[in-house]
Amino acid sequence: MGQVPPIPKRRKQSCQGHHVAVRSLISHRSCSSLRIEDGREKRRFLLIPDRLIGPLFEPKICGGMVWFRVWVLFLLWGSCLGRFVVEKNSLKVTSPDSLKGIYECAIGNFGVPQYGGTMVGIVAYPNANRKGCQSFENFDISYKSKPGGFPTFLLVDRGDCYFTAKAWYAQNAGAGAVLVADDKLEPLITMDTPEEEDSRADYLQNITIPSALITKSLGDSLKKALRNGDMVNVNLDWRESLPHPDDRVEYEFWTNSNDECGAKCDSQIEFVKNFKGAAQILEKKGYTQFTPHYITWYCPEAFLLSKQCKSQCINHGRYCAPDPEQDFSKGYDGKDVVIQNLRQVCLHKVANESGKPWVWWDYVTDFAIRCPMKEKKYTTDCAETVIKSLGELAISFVVYGYMPPLGIDLKKINECMGDPDADEDNPVLKAEQDAQIGKDSRGDVTILPTLVINNRQYRGKLDKAAVLKAICAGFQEATEPAVCLSEEIETNECLDNHGGCWKDEASNITACRDTFRGRICECPVVKGVKFVGDGYTHCEASGSGRCEINNGGCWNKTQDGKTYSACVDEGCKCPPGFKGDGVNCQDVDECKERLACQCSGCKCKNTWGSYECSCSDDSLLYIKEHDTCISKRASTEVGWSFLWVIFFGLVLAGVGAYAVYKYRIRSYMDSEIRAIMAQYMPLDNQEAQNHIQHAEI
């Protein structure tokens, strides 16, 4: 079990005047409260990494060290006007009636918010340990829900300990979520994790329950209802906490290449390593668009020529970062961090232009492993070696006929980075500073690390499963990739009674479709055959090929070696010999219903799907077309007579055809002979024609 840190007492300072001076500088700025990290009312005013906050407020020595804190304060002066947006979800009270309604609550920046989903529970308020700052085991209190029961949402009061400690103790007591009631009338704020030097953060990553801060008025109302003996049922809803407009999720990761800033830097590197595989798969298949970002600050004009500004900034004070060790005299400088941040931004830019943006994940993980500050390898040479090694890996694969998505042009990266000593703007870093400023519903980026999903800041622990769940919540319903439907990410509601949707047990077809946000009842398409209906109580195959799927839902049966089906293109229709609605068909007894074989002397026998009719006298023959019986002898005589008639008819037709043939041959021969003779002697008709011609002359 992780150790929850005690709240450190404020140390007495020997240079109280300097301490007050620093706080005075802060208090005279128009900064609004950004986030709260514990119940001690310690507010965060500056857009700076957590590692720097504590020393800024509590200088350890006088003189130069205090000057360093003041200089850093001026360095961050411009960021002080940032606009921080509290990310919220809704809390719906379903009972008692007096409290029914939907309320806003602020998502805690730890634990695992159930993005895209809902959670139903029963509120409990402890009789002891009401601020949740101690283990509930000390008070013999448990909030573990019974099998089949709703989880407990533990309501605790704000104050006296870290928010994370309240969540940790609530989780260990069996609570499914923790609700922290504010102790003053004020707008909602974001509950954050404690400072690095106070954290002993081994327990922070083990917090898995969601947390929410509620207003004092709502907290008082819930407590009053519980005192009156009412059961308070609530529904925490995160379905609209992240936008989900389409089938692609755009997300940003605001991080830092500095690996000496404590536990939070370690958690960032660990997250990148663990999330790399999922991120690259989503990016390669076009499901997501990822962009890394890095925060920089500027040096005030009055300090541009100072040693501190020159060592922590590039481009003449335009882009700065705090000293990694908080000591100008040793180790790496802030400008080293800025340059490495710039290199990582440019690598992603070049990789994106090459159609391989996912290479950023390979580079960052390799750089963290091969070029750490503690080994004095946080250098340009080491970074370029890592970039070249990615290209060498690509070339080695080409030999085997495969070109993997690696290999980045180092020259283009260096051109993108520009000259860090130039007295001019760097377009890439200028764009990073502009991107830090929030627009519309998205606030300024003020916390490192920060994840922004569909232009909304993520709240919760930096964990592969938690972040992947949040990204999946950003897809439009029914467009999410298969990875979002795995059992590690969501619960398949179709496994329980087909989600209450229509189903065909015989063919194992259901209208239940599992999505990340729940199930939908939608008539399916199976083997190219579309089912139509409401999806809840009825679905029916339609179109050509419908009979191939469970016979179109129509009746069919095989008996006595014969198979009959009621499925036709138009729907379900019982075949001849059967009656019914097409879904159910019964054999028609033609004999009993006197539909056939009704002649005098006929004998009827019903069969499945048909009938057999014969004559009662063996000397008679049944003629089905006329439904009659005739004598077999008479039928034979009639048959021979008919054959003789046909025979003589054919003979006469042949003789006639021969006569016509002979006549035509003779006529043809006569005409040919006359034509030949006309060439040698005049014929009677030819002389007559000549006489007529002379007379005309």
URURRA-V945850 format. One line per field, one symbol per residue. phi: phi as a letter, one per 40 degrees, with the letter a starting at -180 (. if undefined). burial: I if it has 16 or more other ideal C-beta (glycine too) atoms within 10 Angstrom, else O. A space follows every 10 residues. Layout:
phi->???
burial->???
//
This chain:
phi->.ccccccccc ccbcbdccdc ccccdccccc ccccabbacc gcbbbbcbcd dccddccbcc bcgcccdccc ccccdcdccc ccbcbccbbb bbcbacdcbd ibbcacccca gbccdgbbab abcbbccbfc cgcbccccbf bbbcccdgcc ccbccbcchg acdccccccc ccchccabbb ccbacaccbc cbcccdcbcf cccccccbcc bacbcccccc ccccccccgc cbbbbcbbcb cbcacacbbb abbcbaccbb bgcccccccc cdcccdcccc cccccgcbbb bcbbcbbbcd dcbdcccccc cbbbffgcbb accdcfacca gcbccccccc cccccccccc ccccgbcccd cccccccccc bcccbgbcbc dccccccccc ccccccccdc gbbccbgbcc cccccccgbc cccaccdccc ccccccccbf cccccbbbcb bbbfgbccbh ccbdcccccc ccccccdgbc ccccbcccba cccccbffgg ccabccbfbb ccbcbccibb cadcbbfgbc cbicgcbaab cbgcgcccbf fggccaabaf gbbbbccbdc ibaccdgbbi cgcbbbcccc cccfcafbcc gcbbbcbcga abbaccbccb bcbccbfabb cccccccccc dcccdccccc cccccccccc cccccccccd cccccccccb accdcccccc dcccccc
burial->OOOIIOOOOO OOIOOOOIIO OIOOOIOOOO IOOIIIIIIO OOOIIIIIII IIIOIIIOIO OOOOIIOIII IIIIIIIOII OIOIIIIIII IOIOOOOOIO OOIIIIIIII IIIIIIIOIO IIIIIIOOIO IIIOIIOOOO IOIOOOOOOO IIIIIIIIIO IIIIIIIIII IIIIIIIIII IIOOOOOIII IIIIIIIIIO IOIIOOIOII IIIIIOOIIO IIIOIIOOOI OIIIOIIIIO IIIIOOOOIO IIIIIIIIII IIIIIOIIIO IIOIIIOIII OIIOOOIIOI IIIIIIIIII OOIOOIOIII IIIIIIIIII IIIIOIOIOO IIIIIIIIII IIIIIIIIII IIOOOIIIII IIIIIIIIOO IOIOOOOIOO OIIOOIIOOI OOOIOOOOOO OOOOIIIIOO OIIOOIIIOI OOOOOIOIIO OIIOIIOIOO OIIIIIIIII IIIIIIIIII IIIIOIIIII IIIIIOOOOI IOIIOOOOII OOIIOOOIIO IIIIOOOOII IIIIIIIIII IIIIOIOOIO IOIOIOOOII IIOOOIIOII IIIIIIOOOO OOOIIIIOOO IIIIOOIIOO OIOOIOIIOI IOOOOIIOIO OIOIOIOOIO IOIIIOOOOI IIOOOOOOII OOOOOOOOOO OOOOOOOOOO OOOOOOOOOO OOOOOOOOOO OOOOOOOOOO OOOOOOOOOO OOOOOOO
//
